[in-house]
Amino acid sequence: MRKILFMVSVFAASQLSAQDKPVEKREPGHTDKNKFSQMYDLLATPNMFRTASGAPGPAYYQQQADYKMNIELDDKNTKIYGTETITYHNNSPEDLEYLWVQLDQNQSAKDSKSKLVESQKMDTAYKPDAFSRRYLEEGFAGGFNIEYVQDAKGKPLQYTINQTMMRIDLPTPLKSKGEISFSIKWWYNINNYRVVGGRSGYEHFDKDNNNLYVIAQFYPRMAVYNDVEGWQNMQFWGAGEFALPFGNFDVSITVPADHVMDGTGELQNRAEVLTPAQLKRYEEAAKSYDKTVVIVTQEEAEKSEKSFSDKKKTWRFKADFVRDFAFSTSRKFIYDAMAVKLSNKTVMAVSLYPKEANPLWGDTSTKVVAHTLKTYSKYTFDYPYPKAISVSAEDQGMEYPMICWNYGRPDEKGFVSDRIKWGNMSVIIHEVGHNFFPMIVNSDERQWTWMDEGLNTFLQYLTEQEYDANYPSSRGPAAKIVPYMSGDQKFLEPIMTNSESIHQFGSNAYGKPATGLNMLREVVMGKELFDHAFKTYATRWKFKHPTPEDFFRTMEDASAVDLDWFWRGWFYTTDYVDMGIQEVKEYYVTDKQPESLKEVNIKKGRFGQEQGPFVYMAGDADLKSRDKKALDTKEVKLLDDYISEKFSAEERAKLKSPKYFYEVTFNKPGDMLMPIIAELTFDDGTTESYTFPVQIWRKNNQTASRVFAVNKQVKKITLDPKLLTADIDTSNNIWPASAAVSKFDELEKKSK
């Protein structure tokens, strides 16, 4: 007689199956369509410029803009003057009738429309200075003053200014593969950014009457022209940052002679602007890999603070293939540096800071810069530029090629709280990290903030954790995004939303994409596959202009992991993760058919034409308490006979020995797909973890069931025990329900 082993449900046919049970009412916009469908409806069609693999195509091109500038900063009157010659290379296959130039400083002009696009409400209390600025004063007279736009022969070019964009009309079209040179003369009033705001400007120190300048967006800059947007001439309203072509820069900057400066590019006349002693210290720093060397000391900086020289000094910089230029200058600066060894080159980590930033900055800034360069290089490509500079500027956190400004200083007594300490290190890591995204992997910030901020925040998290395993990272771990994901849907937008239309900017453009990448790395793809794919994307698009499609496609192309379900749900919707344990059934092995199964078997033809005898899986309702025993194959004669007949003694020794059987049904109240991570806790306190790929939901978006055959009795089952999936409600994650305590509450208790 043929012997067959079946696993049979113990519940009566009258009971509803999981598919027949009433579905929980979903929020508006819920859909049960196949969430694994490919994204042909959302992604741009591949072409010769950008391929289906996510790589640049054979016809890919990008424009180039080279700048030669002469700049003078008037410290007494806080003005800046400049003349620049732009040589624009049209590498596109099209002729261009006009050029678009960005005038970002016009966002702070008196007639700027940026001030008019935000809703206002009356505050019920004001400090006197705030009331005066809002209702009494004329306001800051910002914005570019354009004195001329001329061609290479000095003839005027016709131009039209539309807010933060200037169109230059060409006498004849600029031919494909051609180039044109033209010059612009301009000046503007530099803003005190701590009073009127701004991403750059100056910080004033009342005690010594000095200014610390962080100067960016300070010159008319070419807009991007590419195969995706044509001209990217979207206005600069303030939130969406910048899109810029690569080019070569030759910049001379004249400042008071007692200033110390650094900026984008390599300094060409170091011996002219530093003292012999400072030059010697710099040479020492260039060979110091394990400690910082102070090049301009605090004593020297304090002496300069009092001098207010009437003489001038010109600093000359050259930078090859960068997308922008920025600099910082002050007579207050202390200047330190150290060498950083990467795999194939040595670069310099540099810090500029006033005495008010010590001891914090002297102790940590340059070391954090060095650590950041090493860590980011490991996950992407070796940092290609000669240096990275961190500048102390209160209330700032901004990035430019090779230079960034960062907040965080001790109080007046020199005390550094943990909040300031960790916050300062985090902003340095983040802003230095922006050298990779978007300064080198040059995405369009004006359109897609997440492509630089999100990717950079993800790498910031990895860098923080490698700096200190107990680093209190504020973004990256899945649990950190739960408050945002569980918020009011009226104030949530998909990540794929333009920068100017986002309510909760930090969570949407920084936190959510960073968390998503972290979940891909830790839960979905695994570190090895993810790291290779991410590095492939960075390498493919280094010194190029990627789009979201290029990123999505490369991550799949380089890993053989289908991620369309993830991009669709996490990036294109506001769906949230919420999985739970709906039901757990315990089974026991017997060779006696329970009464409740006989009618089910007959009605449903459960066994077809097969003839028994069978080994049955019986549940609580079918057995008396004395029959609920752990499986011992010797006590189930039919099974014991089969094993003895089928397997040799050596083979029997290798067989598994499950004693307890559980059918667990998982449900998914949330619409966002995610792998199932389940942890079984046994009666002896030991645990086993199981991870089921996200494809377990491919045929049923609401429930999925798994059977666990184990050799110890299960005391508790926990879903996502380490909080790796951003599940917004953990109250349904534990069986039995009486054992459920919010994991987030536990974390909160530990943090207090």
Secondary structure by P-SEA (a helix, b strand, c coil): cbbbbbbccccccccccccccccccccccccccccccccccccccccccccccccccccccbbbbbbbbbbbbbcccccccbbbbbbccccccccccbbbbbcccccccccccccccbbbbbbccccaaaaaacccccccccccccccccccccccccccccccbbbbbbcccccccbbbbbbbbcbbbbbccccccccccccccccccbbbbbcccccbbbbbbccccccccccccccccbbbbbbbbbbbbbcccccccccccccccccccccaaaaaaaaaaaaccccccccccaaaaaaaaaccccbbbbbbbbbcccccccccccccbbbbbbbbbcccbbbbbbbbbcccccccccccaaaaaaaaaaaaaaacccccccbbbbbbbccbbbbccccbbbbbbbcccccccaaaaaaaaaaaaaaaacccccccccccccccccccaaaaaaaaaaaaaaaccccccccccccccccccccccccccccccccccccccccccccaaaaaaaaaacccccaaaaaaaaaaaaaaaccccccaaaaaaaaaaacccccaaaaaccccccbbbbbbbcbbbbbbbbccccccaaaaaaaacccccccccccccccccccccccccccccccaaaaaaaaaacccaaaaaabbbbcbbbbbbbbbcccbbbbbbbbbbcccccbbbbbbccccccccccbbbbbbbcccccccccccccccccccccccccccccccccaaaaaaaaac
